[in-house]
Amino acid sequence: MGEKAKVGLVSLGCNKNLVDSEIMLGLIEGAGYTLVSNPEEAEAIIVNTCGFIESAKREAIETIIAMGQYKDMGRCRSLLVTGCLVQRYANELLRELPEIDGLLGTGDFPNIVPALEETLAGKRCSFTGPPKAIFPGRWPRFLSTIGPSTYLKIAEGCSNCCSYCVIPQLRGPLTSRPLEEIVQEAEALAALGNKELVLVAQDTTRYGEDLYGKQALPDLLQRLAALDGVSWLRLLYCYPSRISPELIQVMKEEPKVLKYLDMPLQHVSKNILEKMGRDHSKEGIWALINNLREEIPAITIRTTFIVGFPGESTKDFSELLDFIAEVRFDRAGFFTYSREEGTPAATLPGQLSPKEKKTRYAEAMKLQQAISREKNWEWLGREMDVLVEKETPEPGYLVGRSYRDAPEIDGLVYVQAPETTLGNIIKVRITGASEYDLKGSCLG
């Protein structure tokens, strides 16, 4: 039998998609294929797509077309497209982009090796079944980045019914991974030197409901915290109305669970929240934030908001800005509403113009930048733990993150420290601050 083909993969979209990409890479490597990063060398190229909002769809199409060109100017014989865009638009993709040789939907990536074999043999194939996640025991996983931090997917799919969101259509209902499987993977990741595990799902707070009949996230965190080699556990995507007293207690009492909570709120106006299908209220959020800050004084709270939702009046938007100014979130991200076909919100009256959405986005960002700058200034002269991740072009400085900073979405800490600290958690005294980043020097 001859040498198997060289395979390259491009991963687009969110960190949950990245985990899927790494599992596909693990399956491919396990089948004897050679993984390459340069698309010019690849005989098969996989594009794992996002299809969540308009900008992500546009990026996915552009990437597919760009990778398809390697059929003419490289060695590519097989172009496979996987992920959310496929789940949403499989027929259109096959019709409009003839350079595509094979498709795999979000519930079908375990078929990546058969798809490779078929397309490299000159056949066109399509695996596009229901978007139901599969967790068949322990997956092989090829980490695409080397560092002291990685993502750990604890569930897939979503059973919430937000009116603007296509995720349930693309990823199916909530499907939790068995707790023991997650613990086994966490042990393996820790053995590779990963000190920080970032727990992700579409809604991490619902973890376990389908398997155990209860929200089992507090139990999972305690099991993971007991593992040797794991230093930090970070939570992303917590639904506000499901943040339980048990979860708050684990965050408060377990040192390895970072005092960081990512809690997407989307809006605070009663009018808009009802149209969005969100089940929380501004008053409930106020009470939750006050409770979190009282129980965990050092907590960093991150959130996201959608501006320009259909029917968002100037009064609704002003109410949102006033809330942000009063609460003073440590971290906040903003998205302009994306009108997605097949969602209830797409048919709502009062759709705002792109210009108005962009104006509101800029105003919200300006407000949060000022808050973020002031919050960072409060750290001047203080000490914090920093996970040192990589070198920088600036001589004498390394870059890392504190407990306040999730990978890719929050700020960085630039540290004067020796290279021997790479991959470690060190004590740093903060000497400088900007809107998003901090500077400091290693202590000892």
KAQUIMO-V453402 format. One line per field, one symbol per residue. burial: b if it has 9 or more other ideal C-beta (glycine too) atoms within 8 Angstrom, else e. A space follows every 10 residues. Layout:
burial->???
//
This chain:
burial->eeeebbbbbb bbbebbbbbb bbbbbbbbbe bebebbeebe bbbbbbbbbb bbeeebbebb bebbbebbbb beebbbbbbb bbbbbbbbeb eebbeebebb bbbbbbbbbe bbbbbbebbb eeeebebbee bbbebeeebb bbeeeebbbb bbbbbbbbbb ebbbbbbbbb bbbbbbbebe bbbbbbbebb eeebbbbbbb bbbbbbbbbe beeebbbbbb bbbbbebebb ebbbbbbbbb ebbbeebbbb beebebbbbb bbbbbbbbbe bbbebbbbeb ebebbbebbe bbbeebeebb bbbbbbbbbb bbeeebbebb bebbbeebbb bbbbbbbbbb eebebbebee ebeeebbbeb bebbbebbbe bbbbbbeebb eeebbbbbbe eeeeeebbbb bbbbbbbeeb bbbbbebeee bbbbbbbbbb eebeeebbbb bbee
//
